[in-house]
Amino acid sequence: MPHILFLSYDGMTDPLGQSQVIPYLKGLTAYGYRFTILSCDKPEKFMADKEYVKSLLKDLPIQWESIPYHKSPPLLSSMYDLNMMKRKIKSLHRKDPFDMVHTRPGVPTLAALWMKQKWNVKFLNDIRGFWADERVDGGMWNRKNPVFNYVYTFFKSHEDACVAAADQVVCLTYAAEKIIHTWKHIPRENIPVTVIPCSADMQLFDPEKIQREDKNLMQQSLGIQKDDIIFSYLGSIGGWYLTTEMMDMCKVLSDKIPQSKFLFISPHRHEAIVQAAASAGIPKEKLIITKASRHEVPLYLSFSDYALFFIKPCYSKISSSPTKHGEIMSMGIPVITNSGVGDVADIVKKYDAGFVIDSFTKSEYIKIAEQIVAGKIFDRAAIRKGASDFYSLEEAVRRYASVYAKILT
């Protein structure tokens, strides 16, 4: 049974580890693979959620190893984490050699390329984003600073080296695939790229599985009235997610649709949500702010008439596949979102799964609000079918299994 090392700089105790790593690896075990996960977990999250993660992996041929994630000082902490990662890999590889390393951009690819060069371990380069450009576009690396400019240049060169050395390449979007194939400086005639979007667990995100009694109790708890029209937001705010623009959209909806309320399902920064809403002129009584564990999210989302998310449209986001989009579509909920992010606009238009704006202007927001007021109807079953076509976990696992087979056979 081939032994795969999955390297992640995100923790398995983080939501993305539980939604975008463990479900894939669990599915791949059915194809005859066994795994060791090596993740960098935030100490407080690790202590709080390690037993839950262990329960997800119980009775599976998946071993989980975790090392602490360090955030500061910048750059030096990442170098320290990389060194710890390499030391752990050496120990693990000595005891039970790896046949392949599967990793994502950034620090883990430094370790993966090192494994490829040191032991000739097969290498799957899973490009979940244009990592160095994300740090510049997101304001984390200011290229006017000579240190950050050097780091950016280093990782752009390293990105090329990983594509050139990888046995296979995976990316999240068809838009990113087109860009990768234009990288003429890569010393290969044909870069082997497979597109696998962020998937949704449609067994979990299934509106038919919501129990009426649970929904009634939650409705009372949240203070949702029968005639309320709920616009939801799922996930963290800030960063790539354009909080000010989303609140401006909510203000227009609030003005045009008196019965509107805004449900924020967000893990933290709740006071920042209240402040942003106040700055936009949204009455506090229209806000419902809560947090939810992963298995609770479908119940909270089930109140949504629409779901809203705006993401900064920039070069690095061409490679982005928002996890929340597949989960929202799986629940049959139409979205209000923007173009310029991965394949999102094409997906929404193809499956008639909501509204897409091309600019963050009041006139665009008003157009959407007026369509809602006019009674624009979306077929929720068709939206869920669209999620099944594009975002299903089963299809993602099948594609990964095909990539694994190409590498290991």
C-alpha positions as CSV (number, residue, x, y, z in Angstrom):
1,M,0.0,0.0,0.0
2,P,1.7,3.2,-1.1
3,H,2.6,5.6,1.7
4,I,1.9,9.3,1.1
5,L,3.1,12.2,3.1
6,F,0.6,15.1,3.1
7,L,2.3,18.4,4.2
8,S,0.2,21.3,5.3
9,Y,1.2,24.6,6.8
10,D,-2.5,24.9,7.8
11,G,-3.5,23.0,10.9
12,M,-5.9,20.1,10.8
13,T,-7.5,21.8,13.8
14,D,-8.4,24.7,11.5
15,P,-11.6,24.6,9.5
16,L,-9.9,24.2,6.1
17,G,-8.0,21.2,7.4
18,Q,-11.3,19.6,8.3
19,S,-13.1,20.6,5.1
20,Q,-10.3,20.5,2.4
21,V,-7.8,17.9,3.6
22,I,-9.2,15.2,5.7
23,P,-12.3,14.4,3.5
24,Y,-10.0,14.0,0.5
25,L,-7.5,11.8,2.2
26,K,-10.3,9.7,3.8
27,G,-11.8,9.2,0.3
28,L,-8.4,8.3,-1.2
29,T,-7.8,5.5,1.4
30,A,-10.5,3.6,-0.5
31,Y,-8.2,3.6,-3.5
32,G,-5.5,1.8,-1.5
33,Y,-3.4,4.6,-0.2
34,R,-2.2,5.2,3.4
35,F,-1.2,8.6,4.7
36,T,0.8,10.5,7.2
37,I,-0.4,14.1,7.7
38,L,2.2,16.5,8.9
39,S,0.5,19.8,9.8
40,C,1.5,23.0,11.6
41,D,-1.2,23.7,14.2
42,K,-1.8,26.8,16.3
43,P,-1.2,25.7,19.9
44,E,-4.5,27.0,21.2
45,K,-6.5,25.3,18.4
46,F,-4.5,22.1,18.8
47,M,-5.3,21.8,22.5
48,A,-9.0,22.6,21.9
49,D,-9.7,20.4,18.9
50,K,-7.1,17.7,18.7
51,E,-9.4,15.0,20.0
52,Y,-12.1,15.9,17.4
53,V,-9.5,15.6,14.6
54,K,-8.4,12.3,16.0
55,S,-12.0,11.1,16.0
56,L,-12.3,12.1,12.3
57,L,-9.3,9.8,11.5
58,K,-10.2,6.9,13.7
59,D,-10.0,3.5,12.1
60,L,-8.4,5.0,8.9
61,P,-4.9,4.3,7.6
62,I,-4.0,7.9,8.3
63,Q,-1.4,8.9,10.9
64,W,-1.5,12.5,12.0
65,E,1.6,14.3,13.2
66,S,1.5,17.9,14.3
67,I,4.1,20.5,15.1
68,P,3.4,24.0,16.5
69,Y,2.8,26.9,14.1
70,H,4.7,30.1,14.9
71,K,3.5,33.4,13.7
72,S,6.2,35.8,14.9
73,P,8.7,37.2,14.3
74,P,7.7,37.4,10.6
75,L,9.9,35.3,8.2
76,L,12.1,34.0,11.0
77,S,9.2,32.0,12.5
78,S,8.5,30.4,9.1
79,M,12.2,29.5,8.7
80,Y,12.0,27.9,12.2
81,D,8.8,26.0,11.3
82,L,10.5,24.7,8.1
83,N,13.4,23.4,10.0
84,M,11.2,21.6,12.5
85,M,9.2,20.2,9.5
86,K,12.3,18.8,7.9
87,R,13.5,17.3,11.2
88,K,10.2,15.6,11.6
89,I,10.2,14.4,8.0
90,K,13.6,12.8,8.4
91,S,12.5,10.9,11.5
92,L,9.3,9.7,9.9
93,H,10.9,8.8,6.5
94,R,13.6,6.8,8.4
95,K,11.0,4.7,10.2
96,D,8.5,4.2,7.3
97,P,9.7,5.6,3.9
98,F,7.3,7.7,1.8
99,D,6.5,6.9,-1.8
100,M,5.1,10.4,-2.5
101,V,4.8,13.8,-1.0
102,H,1.6,15.8,-1.6
103,T,1.8,19.4,-0.6
104,R,0.5,22.9,-1.1
105,P,2.2,26.2,-1.9
106,G,4.5,28.1,0.4
107,V,6.7,26.8,3.2
108,P,5.7,23.1,2.7
109,T,6.9,23.1,-0.9
110,L,10.3,24.0,0.3
111,A,10.3,20.7,2.3
112,A,8.7,18.8,-0.6
113,L,11.3,19.9,-3.1
114,W,14.0,19.0,-0.6
115,M,12.5,15.5,-0.3
116,K,12.4,15.1,-4.1
117,Q,16.1,16.1,-4.3
118,K,17.3,14.2,-1.3
119,W,15.4,10.9,-1.6
120,N,13.8,11.1,-5.1
121,V,10.4,10.9,-3.5
122,K,7.6,11.5,-6.0
123,F,6.1,15.0,-5.8
124,L,2.5,16.2,-6.3
125,N,2.5,20.0,-6.4
126,D,-1.0,21.0,-5.4
127,I,-1.2,24.7,-6.3
128,R,-4.1,26.0,-4.1
129,G,-3.2,29.6,-5.1
130,F,-0.5,31.8,-6.5
131,W,1.0,31.9,-3.0
132,A,3.7,34.6,-3.3
133,D,1.3,36.9,-5.2
134,E,-1.4,36.3,-2.6
135,R,0.9,37.7,0.0
136,V,1.6,40.8,-2.1
137,D,-2.0,41.3,-3.1
138,G,-3.2,40.8,0.4
139,G,-0.9,43.4,1.8
140,M,1.2,41.0,3.8
141,W,4.4,41.5,1.8
142,N,5.1,45.1,0.8
143,R,7.5,44.9,-2.1
144,K,8.8,48.4,-1.4
145,N,10.5,46.8,1.6
146,P,13.7,45.2,0.3
147,V,13.4,42.2,2.6
148,F,9.9,41.4,1.5
149,N,10.8,42.1,-2.2
150,Y,13.6,39.5,-1.8
151,V,11.3,37.0,-0.2
152,Y,8.7,37.5,-3.0
153,T,11.3,37.1,-5.7
154,F,12.7,34.0,-4.0
155,F,9.3,32.3,-3.8
156,K,8.4,33.2,-7.4
157,S,11.5,31.4,-8.5
158,H,10.8,28.6,-6.1
159,E,7.2,28.4,-7.6
160,D,8.8,27.8,-11.0
161,A,11.2,25.2,-9.6
162,C,8.3,23.3,-8.0
163,V,6.3,23.2,-11.3
164,A,9.4,22.0,-13.2
165,A,10.2,19.3,-10.6
166,A,6.7,18.0,-9.8
167,D,5.6,14.7,-11.2
168,Q,2.1,16.2,-11.5
169,V,0.5,19.6,-10.8
170,V,-3.0,20.3,-9.5
171,C,-4.7,23.7,-9.5
172,L,-8.1,24.9,-8.3
173,T,-9.5,26.7,-11.3
174,Y,-9.6,26.5,-15.1
175,A,-8.6,30.2,-15.1
176,A,-5.4,29.3,-13.3
177,E,-4.7,26.3,-15.6
178,K,-4.7,28.7,-18.6
179,I,-2.2,31.0,-16.8
180,I,0.1,28.1,-15.8
181,H,0.3,26.9,-19.4
182,T,1.5,30.4,-20.4
183,W,4.6,30.1,-18.1
184,K,7.0,29.6,-20.9
185,H,10.0,30.0,-18.6
186,I,9.2,26.6,-17.1
187,P,11.7,24.1,-18.8
188,R,9.0,21.6,-19.8
189,E,7.0,21.3,-23.0
190,N,3.8,20.1,-21.4
191,I,3.1,20.9,-17.8
192,P,0.8,18.1,-16.5
193,V,-2.0,20.0,-14.8
194,T,-5.3,18.7,-13.4
195,V,-8.0,21.1,-12.2
196,I,-9.7,20.0,-8.9
197,P,-11.8,22.8,-7.4
198,C,-12.3,23.1,-3.6
199,S,-15.0,20.5,-3.0
200,A,-18.1,20.5,-0.8
201,D,-19.2,17.5,1.3
202,M,-22.7,17.2,-0.1
203,Q,-23.6,14.6,2.5
204,L,-23.1,17.2,5.2
205,F,-24.3,20.2,3.3
206,D,-27.7,18.7,2.5
207,P,-30.9,20.8,3.2
208,E,-32.9,17.6,3.3
209,K,-31.1,16.5,6.4
210,I,-32.0,19.5,8.4
211,Q,-34.4,18.4,11.2
212,R,-37.5,20.6,11.5
213,E,-37.3,20.5,15.3
214,D,-33.6,21.6,15.3
215,K,-34.5,24.4,12.9
216,N,-37.4,25.7,15.0
217,L,-35.2,25.8,18.1
218,M,-32.4,27.6,16.2
219,Q,-34.9,30.0,14.7
220,Q,-36.1,31.0,18.2
221,S,-32.5,31.2,19.4
222,L,-31.5,33.6,16.6
223,G,-34.6,35.7,16.8
224,I,-35.6,35.1,13.1
225,Q,-39.2,35.9,12.3
226,K,-41.3,34.1,9.8
227,D,-41.3,37.0,7.3
228,D,-37.6,37.9,7.5
229,I,-35.5,37.6,4.4
230,I,-32.1,36.4,5.4
231,F,-28.9,37.3,3.7
232,S,-26.0,35.3,5.2
233,Y,-22.3,35.5,5.2
234,L,-20.2,32.5,6.0
235,G,-16.6,32.6,7.2
236,S,-14.0,35.0,8.6
237,I,-14.2,38.7,7.7
238,G,-11.4,41.0,6.5
239,G,-8.4,40.1,4.4
240,W,-9.5,39.0,1.0
241,Y,-13.2,39.4,2.0
242,L,-14.2,43.0,1.3
243,T,-16.1,43.8,4.4
244,T,-16.8,47.5,3.6
245,E,-18.2,46.7,0.1
246,M,-20.3,43.8,1.5
247,M,-21.8,46.2,4.1
248,D,-22.5,48.7,1.4
249,M,-24.4,46.0,-0.4
250,C,-26.3,45.1,2.8
251,K,-27.2,48.7,3.3
252,V,-28.8,48.9,-0.1
253,L,-30.7,45.6,0.6
254,S,-31.8,47.0,4.0
255,D,-33.2,50.1,2.4
256,K,-34.9,48.3,-0.5
257,I,-36.1,45.3,1.5
258,P,-37.4,46.3,4.9
259,Q,-37.8,42.7,6.1
260,S,-34.1,41.9,5.4
261,K,-31.8,40.7,8.1
262,F,-28.1,39.8,7.9
263,L,-26.8,36.6,9.4
264,F,-23.0,36.4,9.9
265,I,-21.7,32.9,10.6
266,S,-18.2,33.9,11.5
267,P,-15.6,32.4,14.0
268,H,-14.3,35.6,15.4
269,R,-14.1,39.5,15.1
270,H,-17.8,39.8,15.9
271,E,-17.4,43.3,17.2
272,A,-15.7,44.3,13.9
273,I,-18.8,43.1,12.1
274,V,-21.0,45.3,14.3
275,Q,-18.7,48.3,13.8
276,A,-18.6,47.8,10.0
277,A,-22.4,47.6,9.8
278,A,-22.7,50.7,11.9
279,S,-20.3,52.6,9.6
280,A,-22.5,51.6,6.7
281,G,-25.7,52.8,8.5
282,I,-27.2,49.3,9.0
283,P,-29.4,49.1,12.2
284,K,-27.9,46.8,14.8
285,E,-31.3,45.0,15.1
286,K,-30.9,43.8,11.6
287,L,-27.7,41.9,12.5
288,I,-27.5,38.3,13.6
289,I,-24.0,37.3,14.5
290,T,-22.9,33.8,15.6
291,K,-20.2,31.2,15.3
292,A,-20.6,27.6,14.5
293,S,-18.6,24.4,14.4
294,R,-18.4,22.7,11.0
295,H,-21.2,20.2,11.6
296,E,-23.5,23.1,12.7
297,V,-22.9,25.2,9.6
298,P,-25.6,23.6,7.4
299,L,-28.3,24.3,10.0
300,Y,-27.3,28.0,10.2
301,L,-27.1,28.3,6.4
302,S,-30.5,26.7,6.0
303,F,-32.1,30.0,7.1
304,S,-30.6,31.8,4.1
305,D,-32.6,33.2,1.3
306,Y,-29.4,34.5,-0.3
307,A,-25.7,34.3,0.7
308,L,-23.3,37.1,0.1
309,F,-19.5,37.2,-0.4
310,F,-17.3,39.7,-2.1
311,I,-13.6,38.8,-2.6
312,K,-10.8,41.2,-3.7
313,P,-10.5,40.6,-7.5
314,C,-6.7,40.6,-8.2
315,Y,-4.2,38.4,-10.0
316,S,-3.6,35.9,-7.2
317,K,-7.3,35.3,-6.8
318,I,-7.6,34.0,-10.4
319,S,-6.3,30.8,-8.8
320,S,-8.8,30.8,-6.0
321,S,-11.8,28.4,-5.4
322,P,-13.7,29.6,-2.4
323,T,-14.7,26.6,-0.2
324,K,-17.8,28.5,0.9
325,H,-19.2,28.7,-2.6
326,G,-19.5,25.0,-3.0
327,E,-21.0,24.6,0.4
328,I,-23.6,27.4,-0.2
329,M,-24.6,25.9,-3.6
330,S,-24.9,22.5,-2.0
331,M,-27.6,24.0,0.3
332,G,-29.3,25.3,-2.8
333,I,-28.8,28.9,-1.8
334,P,-28.3,31.6,-4.5
335,V,-25.3,33.9,-4.0
336,I,-24.5,37.5,-4.4
337,T,-20.8,37.7,-5.4
338,N,-18.3,39.5,-7.7
339,S,-16.4,38.6,-10.8
340,G,-12.6,38.3,-11.1
341,V,-12.2,35.4,-8.7
342,G,-11.3,32.0,-10.1
343,D,-14.2,30.4,-12.0
344,V,-16.8,31.7,-9.6
345,A,-18.6,34.0,-12.1
346,D,-18.7,31.4,-14.8
347,I,-20.1,28.8,-12.3
348,V,-22.9,31.2,-11.1
349,K,-23.9,32.1,-14.6
350,K,-23.8,28.5,-15.9
351,Y,-26.0,27.1,-13.1
352,D,-28.2,30.3,-12.7
353,A,-27.0,30.2,-9.1
354,G,-27.3,33.9,-8.1
355,F,-26.1,37.3,-9.0
356,V,-22.6,38.5,-10.1
357,I,-21.5,42.1,-10.0
358,D,-18.6,43.4,-12.1
359,S,-17.9,46.6,-10.0
360,F,-18.5,47.6,-6.4
361,T,-20.8,50.5,-7.1
362,K,-24.1,51.5,-5.6
363,S,-25.8,51.3,-9.0
364,E,-24.7,47.6,-9.2
365,Y,-26.1,46.9,-5.7
366,I,-29.4,48.6,-6.5
367,K,-29.8,46.4,-9.7
368,I,-29.6,43.3,-7.6
369,A,-31.9,44.6,-4.9
370,E,-34.5,45.5,-7.5
371,Q,-34.3,42.1,-9.1
372,I,-35.0,40.5,-5.7
373,V,-37.8,42.9,-5.0
374,A,-39.3,42.1,-8.4
375,G,-39.5,38.5,-7.4
376,K,-36.5,36.9,-9.2
377,I,-36.8,33.2,-8.6
378,F,-34.0,30.7,-8.3
379,D,-34.4,26.9,-8.6
380,R,-32.8,25.6,-5.4
381,A,-32.7,22.0,-6.6
382,A,-31.0,23.1,-9.8
383,I,-28.4,25.0,-7.7
384,R,-27.7,22.0,-5.6
385,K,-27.4,19.9,-8.8
386,G,-24.9,22.5,-10.1
387,A,-22.8,21.9,-6.9
388,S,-22.9,18.2,-7.5
389,D,-21.7,18.7,-11.0
390,F,-18.8,21.1,-10.1
391,Y,-18.0,20.8,-6.5
392,S,-18.8,17.3,-5.3
393,L,-16.3,15.7,-2.9
394,E,-16.6,12.3,-4.7
395,E,-15.6,13.8,-8.0
396,A,-12.6,15.6,-6.4
397,V,-11.5,12.3,-4.8
398,R,-11.8,10.5,-8.1
399,R,-9.6,13.1,-9.8
400,Y,-7.0,13.0,-7.1
401,A,-7.0,9.2,-7.4
402,S,-6.3,9.5,-11.1
403,V,-3.4,11.9,-10.5
404,Y,-2.0,9.6,-7.8
405,A,-2.2,6.6,-10.2
406,K,-0.3,8.6,-12.9
407,I,2.5,9.3,-10.4
408,L,2.8,6.0,-8.7
409,T,2.2,3.5,-11.5
